[in-house]
Amino acid sequence: MNLHNPATDLPAANSLPVPAAGEAPGTPAQQAFRAAVEQVEGLRQRLRELRQEQAEARRRYWQQVGPAAATVVEARRALFGPLEEALLLEYFTRLEQRQIQEVIVGNARALQDRFGEEAEDMLRKYAPRRRVDDEDEATPAAAPTPAIDPNLPPHEQAAAHARAHRKTKAQKAQEAAALEAREQQQRLLSNTKILYRQLARIHHPDLARDPAAQQQKTALMQRITEAYETNDLYTLLQLLSEAGPTTATDDDVLTRYTQALHQQQLELKQQLNALKFGENGFFGSTGKKREQEIRQLKRHLRAEAEYLAHIHQVIQEPEGLRQVLRELAAQGHETV
């Protein structure tokens, strides 16, 4: 969520207007708004720095591990050919053919999930149920229904089911209210018209009788109009917060925007935590421990590549592939 045009960003924190010495600090609403802007900008700057740090860490990591991973990717892709050719033979039973398809699907998902390689063509060809899985993932799961004691009388079981249903509806209503509040904050931060009207009411040149004041207000109105035409919400907010004497309405506007900025702070903190500790985060051990982990991973990748090369050689013959399928089934594995 940006305070500027979607294509622009907030100005740097050191470019924010700084009150001169002895200048009145403004109303509590103005002070709270300025503090909220600075806090948001600090979090946004930290988020940018963290993304750069992680991008550099990934680059160094894959610079060391990349060649070994590329060997595994090449070895896994080499399995598709002989496996697909085996499906064209009349040598294998229907059960074995299903096993071969499972090996193909598992190999494709390993390429996608572990190495980020594109293998969607294989999944579409041999795993049509994947579409249903994707749809299930896209649809939020319903809240689980609490278990009902089967020893209860039928009428009490029905009452328990009704209470569980009411609780689920209440949870949905709470989630909907939270979503609506968030969307309202986003609409507030993207709306410049109300601020333009507020500032025009305060600074319109026709409201000043003194020629010097009229000239000053004309120049200020030009800035206000330019900010409005470019959807520069930040400038409009700053002008309103520095407008000098304010009315209760002005402070109310600033208070509502300050609340929206507080919501943005929470979202930025969540993004920071997700970047640090989430699945896509890239923070962990450093120094010697990281070097040991990298060496161990490279050993595992080399061993995996050797194993895949051996499998590729064995499955060239139908009887060799049948033996591989038997070993996988005995070990409870669906793929290599």
Summary of the structure (lengths in Angstrom):
residues: 336
radius of gyration: 31.3
end to end distance: 44.4
largest distance: 100.4
contacts: 875
relative contact order: 0.14
helix: 75%
strand: 0%
